[in-house]
Amino acid sequence: MRIVKTITLMLIMFIFIAVVVAASSQIMLRPHPGNYYENYKGFTDMIVGEWSARGQQFTTWQSQYVRKVTGWAVVGIIVLFALHMITVGRKELPAGGEEIPWYSLLNRVVHWLAAVSVSILVITGLIMTFGKYLGGGAFVRFLRYVHGVVGIFTVLPVGVMLIMWAKDSVFRGYDITWLVRFGGYLSKSHEPLPAGKFNAGQKIWFWISTLSSIVMFYTGYLMFYFSATTDGLRTAALVHNILAVLLLVAFLGHLYMVLYIYSGALKSMINGKKYEKTVQFLYSEFYRKIKEG
């Protein structure tokens, strides 16, 4: 319980600091001093001011496809989740045996900091994308600041997470079996599949979330500070938006698997432990190494 309170307190402090900094972040727009409207108008003028072939392609993508692709991605994955619930349903993890230490306190704090910051980025990003239909205004403009500031904070936990778990997230030969069987998620039967400390699905999520977050930080930085040529800003925006859709789908999939498919899966990221039978069933290769070593 003390660990949960500590993590909760750190998360609250993290969100508070992010919001406070976001509220005063106009000082961060040094290349173009002035209020937000002037900076945003200057950025828009740079984007649409040159009607070259590339400029037309960019404005077409931004005005016609970003919202559509994002919207259909969200709708599509929700439909897939609903179909999975109806046809397959959730799976109960085998429990029992001694509790095996799985995540250290550092692992858990870094994970929750990354989880909260990425969640804020996803929510603010969606509101910014569909802000036109939400009335726009000061609230959406403020969320742009929150999005930018939280994006800066996110680099730290994501970077630490990359260092912590890169070794355990390297793909092994036995991961092919897991991938071919889709982790057993499409079957009502619940059969064990070989996996290390992380299964192939967790590894895919790890690499998508960490690497795309780093690239999105860089492209977001270029756009936030207008630190590129017109074509550079266009390229940064396209890359940022494409990765945002990819990260959004992977993020929702991760939430669905953790919160619904496997009951009790979230508990290990709170207390840092997994039951022996759970490890033996879901992470057989790692369990074998524990017993041998």
C-alpha positions as CSV (number, residue, x, y, z in Angstrom):
1,M,0.0,0.0,0.0
2,R,2.9,2.4,0.8
3,I,4.3,1.8,-2.7
4,V,0.9,2.5,-4.3
5,K,0.7,5.8,-2.3
6,T,4.2,6.8,-3.3
7,I,3.6,6.1,-7.0
8,T,0.2,8.0,-6.9
9,L,1.9,11.0,-5.2
10,M,4.6,11.1,-7.8
11,L,2.1,10.9,-10.6
12,I,0.0,13.8,-9.1
13,M,3.2,15.9,-8.8
14,F,4.2,15.1,-12.4
15,I,0.8,16.2,-13.8
16,F,0.8,19.3,-11.6
17,I,4.2,20.4,-12.8
18,A,3.3,19.7,-16.4
19,V,0.2,21.8,-16.2
20,V,1.9,24.7,-14.4
21,V,4.7,24.8,-16.9
22,A,2.3,24.5,-19.8
23,A,0.3,27.5,-18.4
24,S,3.4,29.7,-18.6
25,S,5.0,28.2,-21.6
26,Q,4.7,31.2,-23.9
27,I,8.3,32.1,-22.9
28,M,9.4,28.9,-24.6
29,L,8.4,30.3,-28.1
30,R,11.7,32.2,-28.4
31,P,12.1,32.0,-32.2
32,H,8.7,33.8,-32.6
33,P,8.0,36.0,-29.6
34,G,4.4,37.0,-29.0
35,N,1.2,35.4,-28.1
36,Y,0.0,32.0,-29.2
37,Y,-2.3,33.3,-32.0
38,E,0.5,35.1,-33.7
39,N,2.9,32.2,-33.5
40,Y,0.3,29.7,-34.8
41,K,-0.7,32.1,-37.6
42,G,2.9,32.5,-38.6
43,F,3.3,28.7,-38.7
44,T,0.1,28.3,-40.8
45,D,1.3,31.0,-43.2
46,M,4.6,29.1,-43.7
47,I,2.7,25.9,-44.4
48,V,0.2,27.2,-46.9
49,G,2.0,30.2,-48.2
50,E,3.9,28.3,-50.9
51,W,1.7,26.5,-53.4
52,S,4.4,24.1,-54.6
53,A,3.5,20.5,-55.4
54,R,4.8,19.5,-52.0
55,G,2.8,22.2,-50.3
56,Q,-0.4,21.1,-52.0
57,Q,0.2,17.5,-51.0
58,F,0.8,18.6,-47.4
59,T,-2.2,20.7,-47.1
60,T,-4.3,18.0,-48.7
61,W,-3.1,15.5,-46.2
62,Q,-3.6,17.8,-43.2
63,S,-7.0,19.0,-44.2
64,Q,-8.5,15.8,-45.6
65,Y,-6.7,12.7,-44.3
66,V,-5.4,13.3,-40.8
67,R,-8.7,13.5,-39.1
68,K,-10.2,10.7,-41.3
69,V,-7.3,8.3,-40.8
70,T,-7.2,9.0,-37.0
71,G,-11.0,8.7,-36.7
72,W,-11.2,5.5,-38.7
73,A,-8.3,4.0,-36.7
74,V,-10.1,4.7,-33.4
75,V,-13.4,3.3,-34.7
76,G,-11.8,0.3,-36.3
77,I,-9.9,-0.8,-33.2
78,I,-13.0,-0.3,-31.0
79,V,-15.0,-2.5,-33.4
80,L,-12.2,-5.1,-33.3
81,F,-12.2,-5.0,-29.5
82,A,-16.0,-5.5,-29.4
83,L,-15.8,-8.5,-31.8
84,H,-13.1,-10.0,-29.6
85,M,-15.2,-9.6,-26.5
86,I,-18.1,-11.3,-28.2
87,T,-16.3,-14.2,-29.9
88,V,-13.4,-14.9,-27.6
89,G,-13.7,-13.0,-24.3
90,R,-11.3,-12.6,-21.5
91,K,-8.8,-15.1,-20.1
92,E,-8.1,-15.9,-16.5
93,L,-4.5,-16.1,-15.5
94,P,-3.5,-19.2,-13.5
95,A,-2.6,-18.1,-10.0
96,G,-0.8,-19.9,-7.2
97,G,2.7,-20.7,-6.0
98,E,5.2,-18.2,-4.6
99,E,5.2,-14.6,-5.7
100,I,8.2,-14.0,-8.0
101,P,9.7,-10.4,-8.0
102,W,9.1,-9.1,-11.5
103,Y,9.3,-5.3,-11.6
104,S,11.5,-3.3,-9.3
105,L,10.3,0.0,-7.7
106,L,12.3,1.9,-10.3
107,N,10.7,-0.1,-13.1
108,R,7.2,0.6,-11.8
109,V,7.8,4.4,-11.2
110,V,9.3,4.9,-14.6
111,H,6.5,2.8,-16.3
112,W,3.8,4.8,-14.6
113,L,5.4,8.2,-15.4
114,A,5.6,7.1,-19.0
115,A,2.1,5.7,-19.0
116,V,0.6,8.9,-17.6
117,S,2.5,11.2,-19.9
118,V,1.8,9.1,-23.0
119,S,-1.9,9.0,-21.9
120,I,-1.9,12.8,-21.7
121,L,-0.3,13.1,-25.1
122,V,-2.8,10.8,-26.6
123,I,-5.8,12.6,-25.1
124,T,-4.5,16.1,-25.9
125,G,-3.4,15.0,-29.4
126,L,-6.9,13.7,-30.1
127,I,-8.6,16.9,-28.9
128,M,-6.2,18.9,-31.0
129,T,-6.9,16.8,-34.1
130,F,-10.7,17.1,-33.6
131,G,-10.7,20.5,-32.0
132,K,-12.5,21.9,-35.0
133,Y,-15.6,19.9,-33.9
134,L,-15.2,20.7,-30.3
135,G,-15.5,24.5,-30.8
136,G,-11.7,25.2,-30.8
137,G,-11.0,28.3,-28.7
138,A,-8.8,28.9,-25.7
139,F,-9.2,25.4,-24.3
140,V,-7.8,23.7,-27.4
141,R,-5.0,26.3,-27.7
142,F,-4.1,25.6,-24.0
143,L,-4.0,21.9,-24.7
144,R,-1.4,22.5,-27.4
145,Y,0.9,23.9,-24.7
146,V,0.1,21.0,-22.4
147,H,0.9,18.6,-25.3
148,G,4.2,20.3,-26.0
149,V,5.4,20.5,-22.4
150,V,4.3,17.0,-21.5
151,G,6.1,15.8,-24.7
152,I,9.3,17.2,-23.3
153,F,8.8,15.5,-19.9
154,T,8.0,12.2,-21.6
155,V,11.5,11.9,-23.0
156,L,13.0,11.1,-19.6
157,P,10.9,8.1,-18.6
158,V,10.8,6.8,-22.1
159,G,14.5,7.1,-22.4
160,V,15.1,5.3,-19.0
161,M,12.6,2.6,-20.0
162,L,14.5,2.1,-23.3
163,I,17.6,1.4,-21.3
164,M,15.9,-0.7,-18.7
165,W,14.1,-3.1,-20.9
166,A,15.9,-3.1,-24.3
167,K,17.8,-6.3,-23.5
168,D,14.7,-8.2,-22.4
169,S,12.8,-6.9,-25.5
170,V,15.2,-8.3,-28.1
171,F,13.3,-10.8,-30.3
172,R,14.2,-14.5,-29.9
173,G,13.5,-17.6,-32.0
174,Y,10.6,-18.7,-29.8
175,D,8.8,-15.4,-30.4
176,I,8.0,-16.7,-33.9
177,T,5.7,-19.3,-32.4
178,W,3.9,-16.6,-30.3
179,L,3.4,-14.4,-33.3
180,V,2.2,-17.2,-35.5
181,R,-0.4,-18.1,-32.9
182,F,-1.2,-14.4,-32.2
183,G,-0.4,-15.0,-28.6
184,G,-3.5,-17.2,-28.3
185,Y,-5.7,-14.1,-28.2
186,L,-7.8,-15.3,-31.1
187,S,-8.6,-18.7,-29.5
188,K,-11.0,-19.5,-26.7
189,S,-8.6,-22.2,-25.6
190,H,-5.9,-21.1,-23.2
191,E,-2.6,-22.8,-24.1
192,P,0.8,-21.8,-22.9
193,L,3.2,-20.3,-25.5
194,P,6.9,-19.8,-25.2
195,A,8.1,-16.3,-24.0
196,G,10.9,-14.6,-22.2
197,K,10.4,-12.0,-19.5
198,F,8.3,-10.2,-22.2
199,N,6.2,-12.0,-24.8
200,A,6.4,-11.0,-28.5
201,G,3.3,-8.7,-28.2
202,Q,4.9,-6.8,-25.3
203,K,8.1,-6.5,-27.3
204,I,6.3,-5.0,-30.3
205,W,4.5,-2.5,-28.0
206,F,7.8,-1.7,-26.3
207,W,9.7,-0.9,-29.5
208,I,6.8,1.0,-31.1
209,S,6.2,3.1,-28.0
210,T,9.8,4.0,-27.2
211,L,11.2,4.6,-30.7
212,S,8.1,6.4,-32.1
213,S,8.0,8.6,-28.9
214,I,11.6,9.6,-29.5
215,V,11.0,10.5,-33.2
216,M,7.8,12.3,-32.3
217,F,9.6,14.3,-29.6
218,Y,12.1,15.5,-32.2
219,T,9.4,16.3,-34.9
220,G,7.3,17.9,-32.2
221,Y,10.2,20.0,-31.1
222,L,10.8,21.3,-34.6
223,M,7.1,22.3,-34.9
224,F,6.9,23.8,-31.4
225,Y,9.9,26.0,-31.9
226,F,9.5,26.4,-35.7
227,S,13.1,25.2,-35.9
228,A,13.2,24.1,-39.5
229,T,12.6,25.3,-43.1
230,T,9.1,25.3,-44.5
231,D,9.6,21.9,-46.2
232,G,11.2,20.6,-43.0
233,L,8.2,21.6,-40.9
234,R,5.9,19.9,-43.5
235,T,8.0,16.7,-43.3
236,A,8.1,16.9,-39.5
237,A,4.3,17.3,-39.3
238,L,3.7,14.3,-41.7
239,V,6.0,12.0,-39.8
240,H,4.6,13.2,-36.5
241,N,1.0,12.5,-37.6
242,I,1.7,9.1,-39.1
243,L,3.5,7.9,-36.0
244,A,0.8,9.4,-33.8
245,V,-1.8,7.1,-35.5
246,L,0.5,4.1,-35.1
247,L,1.1,4.8,-31.5
248,L,-2.6,5.5,-30.8
249,V,-3.6,2.1,-32.2
250,A,-0.8,0.3,-30.3
251,F,-1.6,2.2,-27.1
252,L,-5.3,1.3,-27.2
253,G,-4.4,-2.4,-27.9
254,H,-2.0,-2.4,-24.9
255,L,-4.8,-1.0,-22.7
256,Y,-7.3,-3.5,-23.9
257,M,-5.0,-6.5,-23.3
258,V,-3.9,-5.3,-19.8
259,L,-7.3,-4.1,-18.6
260,Y,-9.6,-6.7,-20.1
261,I,-8.1,-9.8,-21.7
262,Y,-6.0,-10.9,-18.8
263,S,-7.6,-10.2,-15.4
264,G,-5.0,-9.4,-12.8
265,A,-2.3,-8.4,-15.3
266,L,-2.2,-4.9,-14.0
267,K,-1.5,-6.0,-10.5
268,S,2.1,-6.9,-11.2
269,M,2.8,-3.3,-12.3
270,I,1.5,-2.2,-8.9
271,N,3.1,-4.6,-6.5
272,G,6.0,-5.7,-8.7
273,K,5.3,-9.4,-8.4
274,K,3.8,-12.3,-10.4
275,Y,2.5,-15.7,-9.2
276,E,4.8,-18.6,-10.0
277,K,2.1,-20.4,-12.0
278,T,1.4,-17.3,-14.0
279,V,5.1,-17.0,-14.9
280,Q,5.3,-20.7,-15.7
281,F,2.3,-20.4,-18.0
282,L,2.9,-17.1,-19.8
283,Y,6.7,-16.8,-19.7
284,S,8.0,-20.4,-19.8
285,E,11.4,-19.6,-21.2
286,F,12.1,-17.0,-18.5
287,Y,10.7,-19.4,-15.9
288,R,13.1,-22.1,-17.1
289,K,16.0,-19.8,-16.7
290,I,15.0,-18.8,-13.2
291,K,14.8,-22.5,-12.1
292,E,18.1,-23.3,-13.8
293,G,20.0,-20.4,-12.5
